[in-house]
Amino acid sequence: MDMQSKAKKLIEMIQTAPVEWKPLGEVLVRTKGTKITAGQMKEMHKDNAPLKIFAGGKTFALVDFDDVPDKDIHREPSIIVKSRGIIEFEYYDKPFSHKNEMWSYHSVNKHIYIKYVYYFLKTQENYFRNIGSKMQMPQIATPDTDNYKIPIPSLETQQKIVKILDKFTELEATLEATLEAELALRKRQYRYYRDLLLDFDNQIGGDS
């Protein structure tokens, strides 16, 4: 069975599956960042260093573990909330930290697959950007994400959704260098199936 057929089969399966809606802050653990400036990040950066410090947009620094207080280093697979400027979510599964105006989430709940939550939040970025656009500098606050309700299907369904979306992501990366037209098609397919797989509002089992 090819990837599209698997995605369609999963969509059919979850259309009647029970889905629970809970605030993000109730099901995930929110963590803080580290106090560091853009200038310090630039000075501390070392190519191939093991610890990644995230800032807004695509900005980051690679540093040594000794450069950051141990309490500010996160080692769990996490969703990083880039809360200022271009508001977006990033998934990272290696040791990291981030500037202290940002925050991140990880899961200690055996019924929550953190990467599933990441994929769902990626579909909601425009919602959070609209909230942020009301400020002089686009930004959101922790209650905006803590109080946001997310759909929680069974763990098995979460894992199947992630497996399919990971495959599309891997394929997109493989095609990126040489197959422009095919890449555009796969991106459209990815967005189409992502939105269908995660559109719990319009499914029978959804309960907002």
C-alpha positions in Angstrom: 0.0 0.0 0.0 1.5 3.4 -1.0 1.6 6.4 1.2 -1.5 8.1 -0.2 -3.5 5.0 0.3 -2.4 4.6 3.9 -3.2 8.3 4.5 -6.7 7.8 3.0 -7.3 4.7 5.1 -6.2 6.5 8.3 -8.5 9.4 7.5 -11.4 7.0 7.2 -10.5 5.3 10.5 -10.3 8.5 12.5 -13.5 10.1 11.2 -15.5 8.2 13.8 -12.7 7.8 16.4 -13.3 9.4 19.8 -11.3 12.6 20.3 -10.7 14.5 23.5 -10.0 18.2 23.5 -7.7 19.6 26.2 -5.7 22.8 26.8 -2.1 22.5 25.8 -0.9 23.6 29.2 -2.8 20.7 30.9 -1.3 17.9 28.8 2.3 19.1 28.2 5.1 20.6 30.4 6.1 24.1 29.6 9.8 25.0 30.0 11.7 28.3 30.1 14.8 29.4 28.2 18.1 30.9 29.1 19.1 34.5 29.5 21.3 35.3 26.5 21.5 38.2 24.0 22.0 38.0 20.2 25.5 39.4 20.6 26.4 36.7 23.1 25.0 34.0 20.8 27.2 35.2 18.0 30.3 35.3 20.2 29.7 31.9 21.7 28.9 30.1 18.5 31.2 27.2 17.6 30.7 25.1 14.4 29.8 21.5 15.3 29.3 22.3 19.0 26.7 19.9 20.6 24.1 22.2 22.1 21.8 24.3 20.0 20.4 27.6 21.3 17.3 28.9 19.4 16.3 32.5 18.8 13.6 33.9 16.6 13.2 33.0 12.9 16.1 30.8 11.6 18.6 32.2 14.1 20.5 29.8 16.3 23.9 29.3 17.9 25.8 26.1 18.5 27.6 26.1 21.9 29.2 23.8 24.4 27.2 22.5 27.4 29.4 24.4 29.8 28.3 27.7 28.1 24.7 27.4 29.4 23.4 26.7 32.9 22.4 23.1 33.2 18.9 24.1 34.5 18.3 25.8 31.1 19.2 22.8 29.0 16.3 20.7 27.8 16.9 17.1 26.7 13.4 15.9 25.9 11.9 15.9 22.4 10.1 19.3 22.5 8.1 21.9 20.6 9.8 25.2 20.6 7.5 28.2 20.5 9.0 31.1 18.6 6.8 33.8 20.1 8.1 37.0 18.5 8.4 38.3 15.0 7.6 35.3 12.7 5.5 33.2 15.1 6.0 29.5 14.5 6.6 26.2 16.1 9.7 24.0 15.7 10.3 20.4 16.8 13.7 19.4 18.2 14.8 16.1 19.7 18.3 16.8 20.8 19.7 18.8 23.8 18.8 22.5 23.3 18.0 25.8 24.9 16.4 29.0 23.7 16.2 32.7 24.4 14.2 33.4 27.5 11.4 35.3 25.7 10.5 32.0 24.1 9.2 28.8 25.7 8.9 25.1 24.8 6.8 22.1 25.6 7.5 18.4 26.2 5.4 15.5 27.2 5.5 13.3 30.3 2.1 11.9 29.5 2.2 8.4 28.1 -0.9 9.1 26.1 0.5 12.2 24.3 3.0 11.8 21.4 4.8 15.2 21.3 5.5 15.1 17.6 1.8 14.7 16.9 1.1 17.8 18.9 3.8 19.6 16.9 2.2 18.6 13.6 -1.1 19.8 14.8 0.2 23.2 16.0 1.9 23.7 12.6 -1.6 23.8 11.1 -2.6 26.5 13.6 0.3 28.9 13.0 -1.9 31.4 11.2 -4.2 31.5 14.2 -1.4 32.5 16.5 0.1 34.9 14.0 -3.3 36.7 13.9 -3.2 37.0 17.7 0.3 38.3 17.6 -0.4 40.8 14.8 -2.5 42.9 17.3 0.8 43.9 19.0 3.1 46.6 17.7 5.8 43.9 17.4 4.1 40.6 16.5 4.2 38.4 19.6 2.2 36.0 21.7 2.2 35.2 25.4 2.3 31.9 27.3 -1.5 31.9 28.0 -2.1 32.0 24.3 -0.6 28.5 23.9 -1.3 27.2 27.4 -5.0 27.7 27.1 -5.3 26.6 23.4 -7.3 23.3 23.2 -5.8 20.5 21.0 -7.5 17.3 19.8 -6.2 14.1 21.4 -7.1 10.9 19.6 -5.7 7.6 20.8 -2.0 7.2 21.0 -2.1 4.6 18.2 -3.8 7.2 16.0 -1.3 9.9 16.9 1.6 7.5 16.0 0.0 6.7 12.7 -0.5 10.3 11.8 3.1 11.1 12.7 4.4 8.2 10.7 2.6 9.3 7.5 3.6 13.0 7.9 7.2 12.1 8.6 7.3 10.1 5.4 6.0 13.1 3.4 8.5 15.3 5.2 11.4 12.9 4.3 10.3 12.8 0.7 10.0 16.5 0.5 13.6 16.9 1.8 14.9 14.2 -0.7 13.3 16.0 -3.6 14.2 19.5 -2.6 17.5 19.8 -4.5 16.5 18.6 -7.9 12.8 18.1 -8.5 11.1 21.5 -8.3 7.8 20.5 -9.9 7.5 17.2 -8.1 8.4 19.0 -4.8 5.5 21.5 -5.3 3.1 18.6 -5.9 4.3 16.7 -2.8 4.0 19.9 -0.7 0.4 20.3 -1.8 -0.2 16.6 -1.0 1.5 17.0 2.4 -0.6 20.0 3.3 -3.8 18.3 2.0 -3.3 15.2 4.0 -2.0 17.0 7.0 -5.1 19.2 7.1 -7.4 16.2 6.6 -5.7 14.1 9.2 -5.8 16.8 11.8 -9.2 18.4 11.1 -10.9 17.0 14.1 -13.5 19.8 14.2 -15.3 18.3 11.2 -15.1 14.7 12.3 -17.9 12.8 14.0 -15.7 11.9 17.0 -14.7 15.5 17.6 -16.1 17.3 20.7 -15.0 20.9 21.1 
